């Protein structure tokens, strides 16, 4: 009996040793993870790639990083007291190692491009796409690739360029001439126009007019003015877009999806569908959705805490940016609805206290000097003398006329940073301004004045249309830029406009004393993020942009 | 049983039993020899069919011998026949009993008859007729009786062992000669009898414990034969003063092991590093092995269940654990049952805890003055007449009323710890059982911060045959805890001191003083903040062990660790984190974890002449599976539903689930050889195959080798009486760090939330961290030289180890050029190095009948540094080449710019009142008159100490015992969030600090400035670096054991009462804060005064 048991034990032991030494169990089982080879192989999976390729736009549009790079450091804005990136606003101490905004955009643009490259190079292998679906999705990916490359090439110049997906460990980067990158942008956009549908049921998917509008911008950027004008005109005429009758209506939260919008980032009203960092989406944005409502607001809740407190309609004042005096002076508010349509100048009491009733004026910001004798003792007046010195340098940067385009009274709480406001990327007014600028550059000031007057007619206060009209003689490049500031200020185009027109230096010098103090011509390119420079192994080839060391 | 030797993993009782049997046999042989002449008497008989009684009568007449028998057993009327001439008596008796079940024994000139199995009865009957020597053997240091002590009459084979009460008795012919008393772990004693018949002997522990057995990976080895570096901790050391987590009990008591408790929260964990930090990305936690099974949750283990703890430190001992061994291995062996008297131990303690100190924020006056100064700097405030400019009317009223709220005081309370434990051990020769129950409850210093732990253990050993046994070690740990993790103290330290928590109507204000800070007391409302864990962890191991012949042991272990954790979380709409959001937050997370271990071990041991061999081979299979699910939502209507009705949350409903699994297969061997027990060598090797690595790197081999020389056993040492022990050890080996998490070789996809037309759409982008198909283990090569020594008959013993461990292929999250689309990649690229010296000393300072004083000293000095990173020092992560992994890299504050240095300050771009930092260097390698991030930052400190020391003292006076334990950790820096909490614009309350004003030209803190925020304060971070060196009296315990005579009247074996003061005295440069806490303001460390009772039956 004993012997029998021992035989069994020994036998079992031998078996166990054999079993444990087998190698089969060492494969990895990863049911909750996904890999490209398990997802991007059929139509349903590939759709998720295309959807994802759009999402990287959300790191720029409606985000502080995007605003700081695209609107700041121009003629029209300067730092509020809580500016996080004064180096972008004023060019003081601007470096690749200290400007997280640049790093965030750099990283995400290239992540987006690698995803587009992955899709473009593999879409041919998707077995269950129809030819039309394939053409459409490749058109979208190429449109997006061009769109992302434009941001890169205008921000950093001739930096890394690739149309191939990354495979394996790559620790080098290349420097590609701006011209080469633009060649690809044009090729991609032409492909997109040839393959995209004219309309879509998914609001804000790329379509022919979207690609054409963007290509118009690209042509203008590269000085191909006739082509720019042609495409802008096509977008104006052929796709059912029109200028909204009232400028202020553009910014109503109930009217976001209107016929003036050519392309926008459609932030969902279900905030969970947007890009806020969560445990399941750790690589999202720390604020998420549209944050434009936060940055341009003066600290109205510090004027008089007993009568004016932070509330939802007035927004959460981050006090990051304030307008330059020059921007305010561009507006003829007696005739132009865009001053009141773009800015808030009066704040009313939202808390009764003493003799102050709700609705009484608490703060008033004026762009003119109001004699002290004429200032009301019932409320605080921040007139020119209290905000700007004569040369335009801010005296203080907490209380000022505040951009109101992006306010969102539909937010559910006072401190909610996420707004479902769509971020307009291209709206029809820009097409008029592109057409005007192209015509001007082509020597046709008459046509330029015509396009600008279309914009100004819409902008005119009721009964002031005549006063808003301009003549061909008045049109020059500075006027076009002035008009763009009046129409598009805050809409993340300004830096590109100044760069395109070669006016970055001169307009900063004449209009923005804060930035003029530090601006150098080399600042027309942004510094490459230090993390990128640290990580490349071909450091002698992939070098920092000039003068940033 | 009173006292088992605690070094054994194999049951001690068995050995004792064997020894006892042996002793009996020896006694019998002895007797037989003594009286051999009786049996050899010659007898002549010729009897035919006579009664047995008649035959005996006949023999009695011839030999004059007496016979003894029991009529019930021996049939005197049985008819016998025998015919013999001049034959040995023994032969005749054998023949007379032939065919019966009886036997005869000749004792003391008398011949006994009885059944064969009554041999021992007869013997004892006989023995009582001898001169009886009896006595009790006790431990000279503890006074406890010792079981199983060998007591032997020198020069004879007469001997015995002590019984369960430590008592023995010996029967000898006359009370003369020398009695030798010996027991493993104690110095032997020789007592000359000189007529004494009662001996009460106190045995002195042998401090070197050469025969002590040390647990190493997959086996044990005699300490004298050990070639590697292993620190062992005795069971009584672990329960000397009460602790919730057993690792807390050994802080400072093991050289080379740095143990820090940095949080005072209930159920808080402990951080342990063995010989420094090797890894940057991977953890530096040691591997825990409990009864042969990997079990990471050391806090589950009831300290009273532990028989021994052995810490493997050098590569020759850790390499047997291959890819998991590099951070050191802590092996825990739990208690087993033993046969004999059932032993019940019970203990309880109760203690009150309190913060060791809490740095107070400014009071209302200090705060108001800071704010005034901040505005004075900018000319806005010049006198109290200007108060209205800077304070709200509410604040002015509070200043006038002298309102002052000490917010942290409102949320800090006393905590408590209590514990109830019972352990039972017992069994028969074949079945041995140990089981225990422990209930440990800890209440933290914050309201509703508590942890209840229930631990149940059952260990069974069952011998099926003499050489085949099976068993089970099983532990269930259940936690019911609510952990405060809500930043309440940070908020309480920040909120303005002139606000009050309550509204005029007595209700709790949501934002006191209409300020921006939520009310910390909102979180103290019952049910407002819930963070409840229910954790059940089962660790169960079954084994079978077969010893087919002497020297060969075959063993198989199967262990299962099954853990299920439920975290329920709720914060109502008024809590600190939700006050600024919308509505409540509820979430629930369920996690299930299953670890399976299956190991087969063959050991063969033999000795051929002077050559001793010990061979061992292991096969091992480990699998780990974890899956979890989480659901959360916000804004439910009724706070009372807490986290139990997530479906009632209207918004932000989110769910996720996840699976992680990995397997490890291994084969390992160990080869130990010794020559004359003086020259020892050892080789180990382990081949690990891991699922987490890519196929081409899946298998890796971890070798080690060690040698030792027992110098003391050499002839030339014989005459050096001062030196009583000397052994030299050397080892080298490679171990890995199991740092690679599953799926790191795969590039994954990332779910990106998005939508079309407000309808959720699926979007999968590429994960920024790309997979690395070349991933392999992080390898640590350690060289170690050690010396074990003993002086003055081992009154002083100890060891010194010097080591150098180099880690290569360090797992490092290499930053990729993001132009690749990826951000980072886990790669084997870095190198770190730890070298150091560790000393441990045990001394018997005083040893007398009534008083003894022993000390235990440890000293550890480790030099930790990063040697290589792919892109040089990673400044963003404070990973600096040449410095420890945990370093602080920043500017060096040298004071405050003073008015006298105006010109110099201006040249640097600063003004008097600003922080002045050192101009370390410039582009040309010399100070350049500018402060730049590139050239002027340096390593300003490290969280790693220069050295640590432990000094434990045990005093015994009669029945009193006193332990005083001093622990020192010297040379580390910590980042004090309090010291850094200077608010230049007084927007929040902050530290009480000596700030600069033109009238107070201090060098401590800069000038308050209403236009500068704390974040914007130039070099503000330099304020936080603080010298964290400390010396603390970690523990003082006074105990009293009832004399055994008194205990007996209470029908117990022993009773000990004790009182401890833990963590009561800390000496450091930091005021009101225990620097061991590492700078956090959130979970201050606690001190504890506790009293308890231990009873044994």
Interface residues (C-beta under 8 A of the other chain):
Chain A: X2 X5 X6 X9 X10 X13 X16 X17 X19 X20 X21 X22 X23 X25 X26 X27 X28 X29 X30 X31 X32 X33 X34 X35 X36 X39 X40 X45 X47 X48 X49 X51 X52 X53 X54 X55 X56 X97 X98 X106 X107 X110 X111 X113 X114 X115 X117 X118 X159 X160 X162 X165 X166 X169 X170 X171 X172 X173 X201 X202 X203 X204 X205 X266 X268 X269 X270 X271 X272 X273 X274 X275 X278 X279 X280 X281 X283 X284 X305 X306 X412 X413 X415 X416 X529 X531 X532 X534 X535 X536 X542
Chain B: X392 X393 X465 X468 X514 X544 X546 X548 X554 X556 X580 X581 X582 X598 X600 X619 X620 X621 X623 X627 X630 X652 X654 X656 X657 X658 X659 X660 X661 X662 X663 X665 X667 X689 X690 X691 X692 X695 X698 X742 X743 X745 X746 X747 X748 X749 X750 X751 X752 X753 X754 X755 X756 X757 X758 X760 X761 X762 X763 X764 X765 X766 X767 X768 X770 X772 X774 X814 X815 X816 X817 X818 X819 X820 X821 X822 X823 X825 X827 X871 X876 X933
